[in-house]
């Protein structure tokens, strides 16, 4: 486990991911151990989800390069994904992409909704993801909402909870 962690951290930092990924990975692993009942896809299912996705809406996206949402979005963009920033406070393009106030405002198909919001803010985001026909909901590290995950799964969406998409991409792809 330790060697994986060091290797992952090195790869993310050398790719320009500006965050404290060391602490995020440790915190996420600890939270995953505490939340074994969470709905999470298996590694092969996550690999398939990442391989088939093209467009990822980043809910809670920041225009601050020091924020995790910005770093993860930039990493995903460099891997070839189209990222769509979602944050009502953003007006100017972020990472070259026009931001939207909500998922419902996005005029194109979204494959994955990546959530960088507090756990209690997740249920309405899941409802929007269902409404726009997204294929999956991904809750980042420390974001866990069992009821919202169950609602998404009932509606046919794939669910990943309490995992960093950048870390999982590096690990599985």
N, C-alpha and C positions, 0 to 999 in steps of 0.2 A: 504494500500500500504506500509506503513512504517513497520508494523509488518512482512510482507512478506520479505521485504528487509533485516531486521535484522536476521530473521531466515535463509534466504538463505546464507547470509554472514557467519554466524556461521557454518552452515553445510559445506560450501566450505572450510573454514579455518581449521576445525577439520579434514577434509579429506586430508589435506596436500597441498591444492592449494595455492602456494606461489605467490600471486599477490595482487594488490590493487583492489580487486573485488568490494569493496564499491564504489570507484570512477567510475569503469568501468560500474557497474550496473546503477548508477545515470546518467552517461554520455549517456549510451545506451538508457535508458528510455527517456531522453530529446531528443535525436536524433530520436527515434521512433516517438515521438509526432510531431516532425518537419517534418517527412517524412511519413506521413500517406498514400501518394500515392504509396509507395513502394510495391513491390510484395512480400508478406509474406504469408506463409501457415497459416491456422487456427490452434488453439491448438490441436484439434483431428488429423489433418493431420501431424503436427509436431510429435505428440506422435507415430503415425503409422510409420512415417519415421524413428524415432529413434529405435522403436521396431523391425523393419524389417532389419535395417542395421547391417552389420557385419564388414566391412572394411571401414576405413575412412582415406583418404589421407589428411595430414595436410600441406597445401602449405604455405611456409613462416616459417616453423618449425625452432626453434632455439635449440641449445644444451645448452643454458644458463638456469639453473633452475629458475632464477628470471624473465624470460620472460613469458608473458601470453600464448604464443603458447605451451611452454613446460608444463606449469601447466595444461592447458586444455587437452593436449594430455595425460598427466599422469592420469588425472581424468578419461578420456574416456577409457583408457587402464584398469584402475582398475574396470570399469563397465563391462568389458568383450569384448570391441571392439578391433579389430586389428587396430592399427594405423600405417600409413606409412608416415614417414617424407619426405617432398619434399622441397629441398633447394639445389641449385647447389654448395653452399659453404660448405656443410656438407660432410665429408668423412667417419668418424667413426660412428658406430651405436649410435643411440639416443634412450633412453628408451628400449634398447635391440633390436631395429629394424634398419635394413639397410636403409639409406636414398637414395633417388633418385634425380637426377638433375631436372627432369621434370615429369609431369604426364604421358607422352608418354613412359617413360622408365620403368614404373611399369608393371611387367609381369603378374599381376593378376587383377581380377575384383575389381573395386572400387565402393562402394555403395554411399558414400558421399565425395565430395571434400570440405574441410573446409578451408576457405581462410583467412589467417592472412597477408594480404598485403594491401597497400593503394588502395583506390577506383579507381584511374586512372590505376592501374596495373591489374585490374580484367578482362577486355575483352579478352586478350590472354589466361588467365587461363580458362575462360569459354569455349573458342574455343577448348582447350585441353581436358577439361572435356567432351565436346560433342564428340570429336574424339575418346576418349577411352571408350565411352558408359557408363559413370557414371550415376547414378540414380538421383543425386541431387547436387546442389551447395549451400553451406552455407557460407554466408559472415558474419564475426564476427562483434562485436560491432563497430560502427562508419564506417563500410565499406558499402558504398551505391553506386551502379552504376546501374541506371535504364535501360540504353541501354543493358548492359551485362545481366541483369536479364531478360529483354524481350527476348533477343536472346536465352538464356538458356531455357526459358519457351516455345518459338517457337519450339525448338529442342526436346521438350518433357521431359526436366529435371524439377524436382521440385526445387523450389527456396525459400531459407530463407535468409533474408537480415537484417543486423543490429541487430543481436541477438547473444548472447554467447551460444554456444552449451552446456557448462557445466551448466550454469544457467538454461537453458530450460530443460535439462535432469533432474536436481534436482526438478524442478517445476512440470514436467509432468509425470515423470516415477515413 
